[in-house]
Amino acid sequence: MQQSAWRLQLPVLRAALRGLARVPQEQGPVPFGDAAPAPWIHLEFDIPRLGRRVDAVLVTHSCVIPIEFKVGAKKFERLDIEQAWDFRIDLKNFHAPSHAAAIFPILCATEARDSDRRWKPPHADGVRPLFCCNGESLGRAIRLALEDVAKTVPAPISAQEMVAGTLCSRFIGQPNSQACGYSALSQRRESCQRP
């Protein structure tokens, strides 16, 4: 089952990422090239000790983009929105390397007709509200995230840091705590924005 989902996800990802490495440096102060870690994507990314997996996580420059795919889905279901929202919270609060990263969560319902047009401003913890897109607009969602993060100069995050990331254990048993400076668990879940 999972392998068949990957067979359908991979062409969508390839198309979305085409040209990503060729983003011109003039688009912003984010260090492209030798000064920045190479863009990296991890399928079925394990969130440490939580037993949860994100379909794909793109790490590029100082940007972490968790992507939850719903292959063949024609609309954005409430449970799918909540699942993608929860992954964003898990990464920000429980995965140490993601604390300082710009997180841009995406829900990709590959056959949906509607798609968000732009990213909403970040929450107080620096994470963007969920961006809902279809398979054809996934690349645009990623490019818009990179353009947005280029307006700031957060420290780059590498693939090695992401994989080696540890659980922020101070959150265990404290779902609404201010531990590590984040209170995103108490934020409300959002539905996808409509153009």
C-alpha positions in Angstrom: 0.0 0.0 0.0 2.7 2.5 1.0 4.8 1.7 -2.0 1.9 2.4 -4.4 1.4 5.7 -2.6 5.1 6.6 -3.1 4.8 5.7 -6.8 2.1 8.3 -7.1 3.7 10.9 -4.8 7.2 10.8 -6.4 6.2 12.3 -9.8 4.3 15.0 -8.0 7.3 15.8 -5.9 9.7 15.7 -8.8 7.6 18.1 -10.8 7.2 20.4 -7.7 11.0 20.4 -7.0 12.1 20.9 -10.6 14.2 24.0 -10.8 14.4 24.5 -7.0 18.2 24.4 -7.0 18.2 27.1 -9.7 16.4 29.8 -7.7 18.3 33.0 -8.5 20.3 34.6 -5.6 18.7 38.0 -6.3 15.4 36.8 -4.9 16.7 37.3 -1.3 19.4 37.1 1.2 19.1 33.4 1.9 22.5 31.9 1.1 22.1 29.7 -2.0 25.0 27.7 -3.3 28.0 26.6 -1.3 27.2 28.7 1.8 23.9 26.8 2.4 23.2 23.1 3.1 22.0 21.3 0.0 18.2 21.0 -0.3 17.1 17.6 1.0 13.9 15.6 1.1 13.0 12.7 3.4 10.1 10.4 2.7 8.2 9.0 5.7 10.1 11.3 8.2 9.9 9.9 11.7 9.1 12.4 14.4 11.4 11.1 17.3 9.6 8.9 19.9 6.1 10.1 18.9 5.5 7.2 16.5 4.3 9.6 13.8 5.5 10.0 10.2 5.2 12.8 7.8 4.9 11.7 4.2 7.7 14.0 3.1 9.8 16.7 4.7 11.7 19.2 2.5 14.6 20.9 4.3 16.3 23.7 2.4 18.2 26.6 3.7 16.4 27.6 7.0 13.1 26.2 5.9 11.4 23.0 6.9 8.4 22.1 4.7 6.4 19.1 6.0 4.2 17.8 3.2 1.2 15.5 3.8 -0.1 13.8 0.7 -3.6 12.6 0.1 -3.2 10.9 -3.3 -6.3 11.0 -5.4 -8.2 13.2 -2.9 -10.5 15.7 -4.5 -11.0 17.9 -1.5 -9.4 18.8 1.8 -11.0 16.7 4.5 -11.2 17.9 8.1 -9.2 14.9 9.4 -6.5 15.4 6.8 -6.2 19.1 7.8 -5.9 18.1 11.5 -3.3 15.5 10.7 -1.2 18.0 8.7 -1.6 20.6 11.5 -0.6 18.1 14.1 2.6 17.3 12.2 3.5 20.9 12.2 3.0 21.2 15.9 5.0 18.0 16.5 7.9 19.2 14.5 8.0 22.7 16.1 7.5 21.5 19.7 9.1 18.1 19.9 11.9 18.0 17.3 14.8 20.1 18.6 16.3 21.2 15.2 12.9 22.5 14.1 12.6 24.9 17.0 14.5 27.7 15.2 13.5 26.8 11.6 10.8 28.4 9.5 8.1 25.8 9.2 5.7 25.9 6.2 3.3 22.9 6.5 1.5 21.7 3.3 -1.5 19.5 2.7 -1.5 18.2 -0.9 -4.8 16.7 -2.0 -3.5 15.7 -5.4 -6.8 16.0 -7.3 -8.4 18.9 -5.5 -9.7 21.8 -7.6 -9.0 24.6 -5.2 -5.7 25.7 -3.9 -4.4 28.4 -1.6 -2.9 31.4 -3.4 -0.5 32.6 -0.8 0.9 31.8 2.7 -0.7 33.5 5.6 1.5 35.4 8.1 3.2 33.2 10.7 1.9 32.5 14.2 3.8 33.9 17.2 5.9 30.7 17.2 7.1 31.5 13.6 5.2 28.6 12.0 2.9 29.3 9.1 -0.8 28.3 9.0 -1.4 25.2 6.8 -1.2 25.7 3.1 -3.6 23.5 1.1 -2.7 22.7 -2.5 -3.2 20.2 -5.3 -0.6 18.2 -7.1 -0.2 20.9 -9.8 0.3 23.8 -7.4 2.7 22.1 -4.9 5.7 23.6 -6.7 4.2 27.1 -6.4 3.5 26.5 -2.7 7.2 25.5 -2.1 8.5 28.5 -4.2 6.3 30.9 -2.3 7.6 29.5 1.0 11.2 30.0 -0.1 10.5 33.5 -1.3 9.0 34.3 2.0 11.8 32.9 4.1 14.3 34.8 1.8 13.0 38.0 3.4 14.6 37.0 6.7 18.0 35.4 7.4 17.4 32.6 9.9 20.3 30.1 10.3 20.3 27.3 7.8 19.4 23.7 8.9 21.1 20.7 7.4 19.7 17.3 6.6 22.1 15.8 9.1 20.7 18.0 11.9 17.2 17.2 10.9 17.7 13.4 11.0 19.7 13.5 14.2 17.1 15.7 15.9 16.1 14.7 19.3 12.8 14.9 21.2 12.4 18.0 23.3 11.5 15.9 26.4 10.5 18.9 28.5 7.1 18.8 26.6 6.2 15.3 27.6 3.1 15.4 29.9 2.9 19.2 29.4 0.7 19.7 26.3 0.1 23.4 26.9 3.4 24.3 28.5 5.6 27.1 27.7 8.6 24.8 27.8 11.2 25.6 25.1 9.3 28.9 24.6 6.5 27.5 22.5 2.8 27.2 23.2 1.6 26.1 19.8 -0.2 23.1 21.2 -2.9 25.4 22.5 -3.4 27.1 19.2 -6.6 26.3 17.3 -6.5 24.1 14.3 -7.2 26.0 11.1 -9.0 25.1 8.0 -7.5 25.8 4.6 -7.8 29.3 3.3 -9.8 29.9 0.2 -8.7 32.3 -2.5 
